[in-house]
């Protein structure tokens, strides 16, 4: 047998050994699955509960956007300190602290049911917490719902509320003056209405 044929034969043997090794390694791999506590016919795995606090903070957000007539508020309406810059502010309106049970991952236990006795009735929560043992009806703690903000109404375009006389003015200052005059007229009508 020539030297090159001998080397070729050794390569073939090495290839076959590597192929068999990879096949057996793939067959011997451990298949992992996520761990889920719960009951089986043989027994149950459960967590003991511990108390956590859910803190809900209700925050009110206010957005201020100055209008076109904001620079004329002092002159025509005698309203001082009207900001000319947009800004946002936040205010805490409520804080709610709610105790709630959660699974204690450091206290997980397994119990095996005795096939010679009546099976124990273990009540578990959806997350594996022990709720009760040999009881007929156990309900989990109801958590208060999360706050859902009310959708904000769509604001009208401010200029759509102005009459044609105001809209036909050539300057913003004149528009602000006529708008202020309309506001005073509406205020007078309102005062007459509530006084009668």
Phi and psi in degrees as a GROMACS rama.xvg file:
@    title "Ramachandran Plot"
@    xaxis  label "Phi"
@    yaxis  label "Psi"
@TYPE xy
-75.0314  164.005  UNK-2
-64.3373  -38.3554  UNK-3
-69.4165  -37.0143  UNK-4
-67.0236  -37.0519  UNK-5
-63.3197  -43.4119  UNK-6
-64.4703  -39.6037  UNK-7
-63.2949  -41.4422  UNK-8
-63.8697  -41.1464  UNK-9
-64.8363  -38.9798  UNK-10
-63.0364  -40.8012  UNK-11
-64.2689  -41.5242  UNK-12
-65.0172  -42.4292  UNK-13
-63.5175  -38.2931  UNK-14
-65.021  -44.8645  UNK-15
-65.0909  -39.3733  UNK-16
-63.172  -43.2209  UNK-17
-64.999  -38.7241  UNK-18
-64.7303  -44.8401  UNK-19
-64.7844  -39.2854  UNK-20
-64.7637  -41.9483  UNK-21
-68.8219  -34.1086  UNK-22
-64.8241  -48.1595  UNK-23
-68.2167  -32.8843  UNK-24
-66.0826  -38.5937  UNK-25
-69.7501  -32.3656  UNK-26
-75.0485  -27.1851  UNK-27
-90.9019  -1.95495  UNK-28
-67.1751  141.082  UNK-29
-79.136  131.366  UNK-30
-92.3312  122.798  UNK-31
-100.141  144.937  UNK-32
-135.237  152.672  UNK-33
-63.8124  146.096  UNK-34
-85.49  126.143  UNK-35
-128.574  116.098  UNK-36
-65.142  153.656  UNK-37
160.214  -174.932  UNK-38
-98.5788  143.952  UNK-39
-128.913  169.185  UNK-40
-60.0082  -26.7342  UNK-41
-84.3837  -24.654  UNK-42
173.082  -156.179  UNK-43
-149.043  150.422  UNK-44
-119.505  130.934  UNK-45
-146.381  160.096  UNK-46
-102.931  146.482  UNK-47
-79.9359  147.449  UNK-48
-83.171  154.104  UNK-49
-133.613  159.313  UNK-50
-94.8451  129.873  UNK-51
-118.914  164.84  UNK-52
-114.329  127.687  UNK-53
-100.916  118.543  UNK-54
-106.534  118.033  UNK-55
-108.809  124.677  UNK-56
-114.468  120.146  UNK-57
-94.4619  120.504  UNK-58
-118.306  131.888  UNK-59
-99.8919  126.988  UNK-60
-105.82  129.948  UNK-61
-118.064  127.988  UNK-62
-113.531  126.701  UNK-63
-113.336  127.015  UNK-64
-127.066  112.863  UNK-65
-65.0123  141.493  UNK-66
-86.4381  -179.179  UNK-67
-64.8544  -27.6544  UNK-68
-98.5258  7.3207  UNK-69
-57.2622  -37.7994  UNK-70
-65.9668  -16.1521  UNK-71
-104.545  8.07918  UNK-72
-63.1863  -40.7618  UNK-73
-69.3186  -42.1446  UNK-74
-68.7719  -45.2612  UNK-75
-101.354  -26.3922  UNK-76
-114.276  -4.37473  UNK-77
57.5692  38.7883  UNK-78
-105.757  115.443  UNK-79
-91.0239  166.449  UNK-80
57.7831  39.1997  UNK-81
-85.315  117.535  UNK-82
-68.2944  140.685  UNK-83
-98.6152  -0.549781  UNK-84
-114.201  140.403  UNK-85
-68.0253  148.424  UNK-86
-154.817  161.9  UNK-87
-127.881  142.883  UNK-88
-135.654  154.95  UNK-89
-128.27  143.07  UNK-90
-140.204  128.977  UNK-91
-78.5062  120.299  UNK-92
-102.916  -22.3621  UNK-93
-161.433  147.64  UNK-94
-131.371  125.9  UNK-95
-122.358  123.161  UNK-96
-109.097  119.998  UNK-97
-122.407  120.056  UNK-98
-72.3307  139.723  UNK-99
-143.528  143.18  UNK-100
-81.0417  138.902  UNK-101
-133.671  156.777  UNK-102
-70.032  136.969  UNK-103
-91.957  103.099  UNK-104
-66.6355  -14.3133  UNK-105
-86.8591  -5.89496  UNK-106
-128.902  73.6598  UNK-107
-109.56  134.56  UNK-108
-133.186  154.074  UNK-109
-121.194  137.842  UNK-110
-126.528  135.728  UNK-111
-103.774  128.82  UNK-112
-77.626  141.54  UNK-113
-84.0595  118.603  UNK-114
-67.3089  -15.5926  UNK-115
-87.1913  -7.98597  UNK-116
-118.389  171.819  UNK-117
-66.1841  133.915  UNK-118
-63.0492  137.105  UNK-119
-71.6228  144.197  UNK-120
-99.3168  106.014  UNK-121
-101.585  130.391  UNK-122
-103.122  120.645  UNK-123
-117.703  149.146  UNK-124
-79.6531  174.242  UNK-125
-62.4613  -28.4454  UNK-126
-97.2663  13.2547  UNK-127
91.5937  8.11768  UNK-128
-76.627  143.963  UNK-129
-75.2412  120.879  UNK-130
-99.0224  -35.0105  UNK-131
-175.379  165.877  UNK-132
-133.759  125.162  UNK-133
55.8209  43.5301  UNK-134
-120.846  154.685  UNK-135
-80.3539  -43.1561  UNK-136
-142.584  116.716  UNK-137
-129.242  130.988  UNK-138
-113.401  146.13  UNK-139
-76.015  165.951  UNK-140
-69.6885  130.703  UNK-141
-85.5668  123.552  UNK-142
-89.7191  144.774  UNK-143
-64.7267  146.308  UNK-144
-68.0011  155.106  UNK-145
-71.0492  149.45  UNK-146
-68.9534  131.835  UNK-147
-115.104  115.211  UNK-148
-66.1883  145.785  UNK-149
-72.8055  133.266  UNK-150
-60.7087  135.652  UNK-151
-74.6566  137.978  UNK-152
-66.8112  149.046  UNK-153
-73.0491  125.07  UNK-154
-78.2204  142.512  UNK-155
-73.4537  153.721  UNK-156
-66.0528  121.794  UNK-157
-55.1131  -36.6716  UNK-158
-70.1541  -17.2348  UNK-159
-71.4442  -14.2974  UNK-160
-91.1823  -5.37893  UNK-161
-89.7135  147.357  UNK-162
-80.8186  173.498  UNK-163
-65.9091  -34.506  UNK-164
-61.5123  -43.4681  UNK-165
-68.3458  -42.8304  UNK-166
-66.3922  -25.2958  UNK-167
-84.6711  -2.99935  UNK-168
-65.202  151.171  UNK-169
-86.951  -18.2771  UNK-170
-129.503  153.459  UNK-171
-66.587  -35.6417  UNK-172
-61.8626  -43.2287  UNK-173
-66.2554  -38.6963  UNK-174
-61.9922  -41.9024  UNK-175
-64.8579  -39.6836  UNK-176
-63.3145  -46.685  UNK-177
-67.2261  -36.1686  UNK-178
-65.0153  -41.9532  UNK-179
-62.1054  -39.1095  UNK-180
-62.56  -40.6351  UNK-181
-63.3805  -40.7106  UNK-182
-62.3673  -43.3988  UNK-183
-64.1499  -39.3686  UNK-184
-63.2686  -43.79  UNK-185
-64.3276  -37.4044  UNK-186
-65.1766  -40.6752  UNK-187
-64.509  -41.4459  UNK-188
-62.7429  -42.0053  UNK-189
-63.1474  -43.3509  UNK-190
-65.595  -37.0341  UNK-191
-66.5293  -37.8523  UNK-192
-66.9519  -45.4822  UNK-193
-77.0174  -20.8182  UNK-194
-83.5521  -16.8446  UNK-195
